[in-house]
């Protein structure tokens, strides 16, 4: 069934335009309360945790969702700007039934989104999101409680402090960053308080950028998707390393001491090799998406580690990890899930796991975090107006030809975007000219029918 509201990571769109309106947010809250009441555990608390990033529209959506949940008789706890993984953690630790994060992650401030978590701190499965959509389209008035059973809302002032303490508990008692010179870019987003605080408490010498949110500057030329500012600052102050969060702080990109960018594949490879050596990598297996580089996969294999691939989206990485009992997964974009500690991607948790290991070694970030040599990779997007280009015979033929050309020496991946009318064509292989040729051929065929 086609989904009307939910995409690969919750609901997302331009603020104050459908579906990111106060009215839709109100109905999402009401429908979520009704649907999850059917799935509730026996010791339900009737409690909802609502957090947000620093976007201007967060005020509107926060209040609308609080109204919807209280209308259904639930107790709402508002925690203000805080990272998405903190919402997952607080939902579980505070025994809440529902966790809500209002954020559009790495998108510009004009956009916003709604992410929902169950009582266990995991994002809701597709099937439950579909139930919520169906409920939103129905008359929910029969589910409204009497006037004396309407819920209340309150604010929790120490949410950031609780999250920082949780991050510390994920480290050994003697873990320290003393003497390490770090620049952190908070993207003017949800991690602007917790990020600098935890690094300073662990003894690092910290320089902070992207920590002055004004409602409109989130991800604006800063953060994990725009690392030039962080690269310049690392080189300017002579830092050992730079860490970049995105708007809701659930992903991490690293800048080494030379100013070079280290992506999620390299970070995941670094953690995987340490996990195998230290004995905590379950089943000697890592989960990543179809976008992860072939060089990453080859290096893992050379070190006795299996790579399992999923569709694009950290929720699919998380689902495979849960089903099969794996404890390390992530995306090239910087989402890392370490399920021994967390239920979702956490940029700060990942950063601390990397930083503490670097602190205990003699290696510079430029050496330690360049674990493998990436295979040349090319990604092109083709916009289409209507129809289904990926069902066209000529397009399918071009894809088949590319698979034959790259067989045994590369990969081809062609997929429709989950958020835009785009066909994404990615290929990688040892010969960049060959990779470029097959990508261009597929794009050409798509353009003919787009």
MOMO-V471121 format. One record per backbone hydrogen bond with DSSP energy under -0.5 kcal/mol. NH is the residue of the N-H (numbers start at 1). CO is the residue of the C=O. Records with the same first field share a line. If there is no record, write none. Layout:
NH: CO  CO
This chain:
7: 10
9: 10
10: 7
11: 114
12: 5
13: 112
15: 110
16: 20
17: 14
20: 17
21: 19
25: 21
26: 22
27: 23
28: 24
29: 25
30: 26
31: 27
32: 28
33: 29
34: 30
35: 31
36: 32
37: 33
38: 34  35
39: 35
44: 41
48: 75
49: 98
50: 48  77
51: 100
52: 80
53: 102
56: 215
58: 55
59: 56
61: 57
62: 58
63: 59
64: 60
65: 61
66: 62
67: 63
68: 64
69: 65
70: 66
71: 67
72: 68  69
73: 70
74: 69
75: 46
76: 74  152
77: 48
78: 76  154
79: 50  77
80: 50
82: 52
84: 248
86: 83
87: 83  84
88: 84
89: 85
90: 86
91: 87
92: 88
93: 89
94: 90
95: 92
96: 91
97: 47
98: 47
99: 117
100: 49
101: 115
102: 51
103: 101  113
107: 104
111: 108
112: 13
114: 11
115: 101
117: 99
118: 122
121: 118
124: 116
128: 125
129: 125
130: 126
131: 127
132: 128
133: 129
134: 130
135: 131
136: 132
137: 133  134
138: 135
140: 138
143: 140
144: 141
145: 71
149: 146
150: 147
151: 70
154: 76
156: 78
157: 155
159: 156
162: 158
163: 159
164: 160
165: 161
166: 162
167: 163
168: 164
169: 165
170: 166  167
171: 168
175: 172
177: 202
179: 203
180: 177
182: 180  205
183: 241
184: 207
185: 243
186: 184  209
188: 210
189: 186  210
190: 247
192: 189
195: 191
197: 193
198: 194
199: 195
200: 196
201: 197
202: 198
203: 200
204: 199
205: 180
206: 204
207: 182
209: 184
219: 187
220: 217
221: 219
224: 245
226: 223
231: 227
232: 228
233: 229
234: 230
235: 231
236: 232
237: 233
238: 234
239: 234
240: 181
241: 181
242: 255
243: 183
244: 253
245: 185
246: 251
249: 246
252: 334
253: 244
254: 262
255: 242
256: 260
257: 240
259: 256
262: 254
263: 261
264: 332
267: 263
268: 264
269: 265
270: 266
271: 267
272: 268
273: 269
274: 270
275: 271
276: 272
277: 273
278: 274
279: 275
280: 275
281: 275
282: 280
284: 281
285: 282
286: 306
287: 328
288: 308
289: 330
290: 310
292: 289
297: 293
298: 294
299: 295
300: 296
301: 297
302: 298
303: 299  300
304: 301
305: 300
306: 284
308: 286  306
310: 288
316: 313
317: 313
318: 314
319: 315
320: 316
321: 317
322: 318
323: 319
324: 320
325: 321
326: 321
329: 337
330: 287
331: 335
334: 331
336: 250
337: 329
338: 336
339: 327  337
340: 327
341: 338
342: 338
346: 336
347: 249
348: 249
350: 346
351: 347
352: 348
353: 349
354: 350
355: 351
356: 352
357: 353
358: 354
359: 355
360: 356
361: 358
367: 364
368: 364
369: 365
370: 367
371: 369
374: 372
378: 427
380: 425
382: 423
384: 421
385: 450
391: 388
392: 389
396: 392
397: 393
398: 394
399: 395
400: 396
401: 397
402: 398
403: 399
404: 400
405: 401
406: 402
407: 403
409: 406
410: 406
411: 428
413: 426
415: 424
417: 422
422: 420
423: 382
424: 415  422
425: 380  423
426: 413  424
427: 378
428: 411
429: 376
430: 409
432: 430
435: 431
436: 432
437: 433
438: 434
439: 435
440: 436
441: 437
442: 438
443: 439
444: 440
445: 441
446: 442
447: 443
448: 444
449: 445  446
450: 446
